[in-house]
Amino acid sequence: MKQSGEKKRYYQTNPSDATLGVSEQHFRDILEKIRPITVILNLHGKIVYVNEHFLDITGWRSGEVIKQDWFSTFVPHTLRKEAIASFAKSIAIGKLRFSSEDHILIRCKELRLVAWDNIVVRDTSGNAVGITKIGDDITARVRAEDKLKALCRSLCPLVANLQATREEERACISREIHDSLGQALTALNLDIASLGETIIQITEKQHLSIVTDKIRAISKQLASTLQLMKSVAIGLRYDYLDPLGFVHAIQSHLAKFQDRTGIRCTLKVLPRKIKLDKTRSTALFQIFQESLTNIARHAHATQVNVFFQKKKHSVTLSILDNGKGIKNQEAADRFSLGLLGMRERAMQFGGTVEISGIKGRGTSITVHLPGVDSNIVKC
């Protein structure tokens, strides 16, 4: 009772301290109720305050951690030296606020990963007096992300197998078109030519002219059909990538694209001669085809620049246009079959497809395939 009376008289003569006492208690009440982990350290790294959420996660009681050294209690031994140096540097240079992701060691010796927002606390004179750490336990999220990545890696062989099966089916269809339909059309063309020679012997010139014109028209249509059949057969198969090589194949396709669309195209290859294995060539060429198809349909571009580069153990294909620029939500659309197919083809080799656009300035598509050995890429 005596202490309470002295406290009351003290606050009557020092009203600012009374306000501070109320404010501090109010601040602590707020920190106890919010979900983020909250820790306050003094200049020496001693724990001044922790909220209930921190105690729930770590398994400690407040009295067991207050005034304890943060680094020796919660920072893993292998990370301690670096953490102490970073703490001291932040205070020394007067860095007001910085973020970090750090592991903390909880009571049961398990590691938890926390995303921290660190704020340097200053007194009324502007001097640093400690650091407030406000964090979010992201352990479960990171573990889920790791599991998802592992699942994606495990699916890569399945994707590769499906792709191989698809290519085998396409090759089979291509052979059928070429062997069966092609032979039938060729035979029909020969028969019509023979018929034409026979009809020439007709004496009535009036009927002869009509018949020969029709035969010429049919023959022309058959020739066009044969050419179309060859184009379809070639489109179904990527075997021509082997004798021509990937670079020659994209050069040829780019030239045809330019002739068909009127869009100016350039190709730069570094080093000048790069040869890929069949599976990578096929996947990369399909991504390249899909990219040009999207440009022709949606970009409203007048220029396309293609860069193909080999580094030590990887290759990168970049396709840039000067069109309207893809929107971020379109580039990230998980339900776009074209973009999804491009990413799946790269994923089977552990690769990535990055798509970005700037409104009115164009779209950039960058395909990166890692793990390319010297025996796969020859320059």
C-alpha positions, 0 to 999 in steps of 0.5 A, spaced: 500 500 500 505 504 501 509 503 494 502 504 491 501 511 494 508 513 493 507 511 485 501 515 485 505 521 488 510 520 483 506 520 477 502 526 480 509 530 480 511 527 474 505 527 469 509 525 463 512 519 466 505 517 468 502 517 461 508 513 458 507 508 463 499 508 461 502 508 453 507 502 455 502 498 458 497 499 452 503 497 447 504 491 451 497 489 451 496 490 443 503 486 442 500 480 446 493 480 442 497 481 435 498 474 431 505 476 428 511 474 433 514 480 436 521 480 440 525 486 443 532 486 444 537 491 447 543 494 444 547 488 447 542 483 444 539 481 451 531 480 450 527 485 453 520 483 451 517 477 447 509 476 446 505 470 447 505 468 440 513 467 440 512 463 447 507 459 443 511 457 437 518 456 441 515 452 447 518 457 453 515 461 458 516 469 459 521 468 465 525 463 462 527 468 456 527 475 458 534 478 459 537 472 456 542 473 450 538 472 444 543 469 439 546 464 444 538 462 446 535 462 439 540 462 433 543 456 431 550 455 432 552 455 425 549 462 424 550 465 430 557 469 428 554 472 422 547 474 426 551 477 431 555 481 426 549 483 422 546 486 428 552 490 430 552 493 423 545 495 423 545 499 429 552 502 427 550 504 421 543 507 423 539 502 419 532 504 421 529 498 418 531 491 414 528 485 413 531 478 413 529 470 413 532 467 419 532 460 422 530 460 430 532 454 435 526 452 439 525 449 446 525 442 443 531 443 438 527 444 432 528 449 427 523 454 425 524 459 419 521 466 420 521 472 416 523 478 420 521 485 419 527 489 424 526 496 426 531 499 430 528 503 436 531 510 438 530 514 444 528 521 444 535 524 442 535 519 436 540 514 439 539 507 438 537 503 444 535 496 441 531 493 435 524 490 435 523 484 431 516 483 428 516 476 424 511 471 421 513 463 422 513 461 414 516 454 416 510 450 414 509 455 407 516 453 405 516 446 407 509 446 402 513 449 397 519 444 397 514 438 397 511 442 391 518 443 388 519 435 389 513 433 386 514 437 380 521 434 379 518 427 380 513 429 375 518 431 370 520 424 367 512 423 366 512 429 362 518 427 358 515 420 357 508 423 355 512 428 350 515 422 347 509 418 346 506 424 343 512 425 338 511 417 337 504 418 335 505 424 331 511 420 327 506 414 326 500 419 323 505 422 319 508 416 316 500 414 314 499 420 311 505 420 307 505 413 305 497 411 304 494 418 302 500 420 299 501 414 294 493 414 293 494 422 291 500 421 286 497 415 283 490 419 282 495 424 279 498 420 274 491 417 272 489 424 270 495 425 266 494 419 262 487 421 261 489 427 259 494 425 254 488 420 251 483 426 251 488 430 246 486 425 241 479 427 241 477 430 234 472 435 236 476 441 238 470 444 241 469 439 247 477 438 247 478 445 250 473 444 255 475 437 258 483 439 258 481 445 262 478 441 267 483 436 267 488 442 268 484 444 274 484 437 277 491 436 276 493 443 279 488 442 285 491 435 286 498 438 286 496 443 291 493 437 296 500 433 295 504 439 297 499 441 303 500 433 305 507 434 305 507 440 309 502 437 314 507 431 315 513 435 316 509 439 321 507 433 325 514 430 325 521 434 328 525 429 325 528 434 320 531 438 326 536 432 326 539 433 319 538 441 319 540 442 326 536 446 331 539 453 329 538 452 321 531 449 323 529 456 327 532 460 321 528 456 316 521 457 320 523 465 322 524 466 314 517 463 313 514 466 318 517 473 316 514 472 309 507 469 311 506 475 316 510 481 314 513 482 321 521 483 320 525 478 324 532 477 326 536 472 329 543 472 333 546 466 335 552 465 340 556 462 339 555 461 331 554 454 331 550 450 337 547 443 336 542 440 341 540 433 342 534 431 339 529 431 345 531 438 347 531 441 340 524 438 339 522 441 346 525 448 344 523 448 337 515 447 339 516 453 344 519 457 339 513 455 334 508 457 340 511 463 341 511 466 334 504 463 333 502 468 339 506 474 336 502 473 330 495 472 333 496 477 339 502 482 339 500 487 333 508 487 332 512 489 326 519 486 329 521 480 332 528 479 335 531 472 337 537 470 341 540 463 342 545 463 347 549 457 350 553 458 356 557 453 360 552 448 362 545 451 359 542 454 353 537 460 353 532 462 347 529 469 348 524 472 343 522 479 343 517 483 339 515 490 339 508 489 339 502 491 344 506 488 350 502 482 354 499 484 361 502 481 367 495 477 369 495 474 362 503 472 362 501 468 369 495 465 367 495 458 369 489 456 364 492 458 358 494 452 354 499 455 350 503 458 355 502 452 360 505 447 354 511 452 353 512 451 361 511 444 361 516 443 355 521 447 359 520 443 366 521 436 363 529 438 363 528 443 369 528 449 365 524 455 366 519 460 361 519 467 363 514 472 360 514 479 361 511 485 357 511 492 357 504 496 355 506 499 348 513 496 348 512 489 347 513 482 350 519 478 352 519 470 352 526 467 355 527 460 355 532 457 360 534 450 359 540 448 364 544 441 365 546 441 358 553 438 358 558 439 353 557 432 349 550 435 348 551 442 346 557 442 341 560 449 338 
